[in-house]
Amino acid sequence: MSKKIFSGVQPTGNLHLGNYLGAIKNFVELNNQKDNECIFCVVDLHAITTKQEPKELKKNIRETAATFIASGIDPKKSIIFNQSMVPAHSEGAWILSCVSRIGWLNRMTQFKEKAGKDKEKASIGLYSYPVLMAADILLYDATHVPVGDDQKQHLELCRDIAQKFNNDFNAPGFLRFPEPLIQKEFSRIMSLKDGLKKMSKSDPSDLSRINLTDDKEQILNKIKKAKTDPLPMPSESNNLSQRPEVENLLGIYSSLVNQNLEKSMYEFDGKNFSEFKEKLSEILIEKIEPISKEIKKLLNDEKYLDGILLEGSQKADKIASKKIREIKELVGF
Ligand code: AQP
């Protein structure tokens, strides 16, 4: 069965291995499947839920588009565009925010994590972000949404919003319930410095993540400095959860070579960490360095990248503006 795929990445700089293994790698596989219709969005409206420097934002929008292409998404086959170029996203978010309940949003754990202790100072946008995300998905009648594990709760909320809209406006089946596509294994990549913290763009320490623009030397250095523990390489997964940094590094390795954790443990059983880290760096360089080089090359051609985003936005707008017209009709506008 052909799938309608929608997913997005925020242009907030420092795209990293977590974004790649948790989301973008999956985008590429879906793009390559014959009958899929794929839409990949640079979600710049989401990015401004936290303060962005305008010049940096512009640069990061191009860099995110370049990362999609450099990772293997073919812009001729998939739509690549940036969200702010399609007005239906903002309109849809407002209408759906009038359908959504405050109690639902209060349960979102990502807001609690991102807003930190001082919730009063977080932007309203950061709080209502999942409603905009619901609009993004529902405007395209997406059937499947490839995301990292951290977005699962937002996808469930999206389904609740769709159901309530359909009930409130007596339109059964009008907004389509999307399925999340979350990898069974290695769907949450952790910081190289703290195995209990998600690898993230905003971590102040660059050593906590492998950026997709890192070169060979940077990768070698980061893996050399990645936290491990004094115990030998594990031979079984029983007590691995008590060794989060080791579990994370083994998970990264397994995901890159497409094998399960057990097989990786077997491969390095009895070996020391330096040997494992050497092999991990090798495979990371093999996979990431070509992407990094291609991103840098594409960034030198702003005209090409802007052309891809403009063309993608026009195609996306055609789909989304039709859906928003139907939504407005149902609402009574
Ligand atoms: N560490 C991760 N492991 C697996 N998947 C991840 N994703 C993000 N971090 C990890 C997935 O990448 C996609 C795009 O993410 P985003 O652009 O929405 O940003 P985010 O989730 O807010 O990423 P960060 O790095 O955590 O940003 P900051 O530091 O700004 O909060 C999503 O599918 C996400 O699941």
Residues whose N, C-alpha, C, O or C-beta is under 5 A from the ligand:
A	BS01	AQP	G8 V9 Q10 T12 G18 N19 G22 A23 P146 V147 G148 D149 D150 Q151 S187 R188 I189 M190 K198 M199 S200 K201 S202 D203
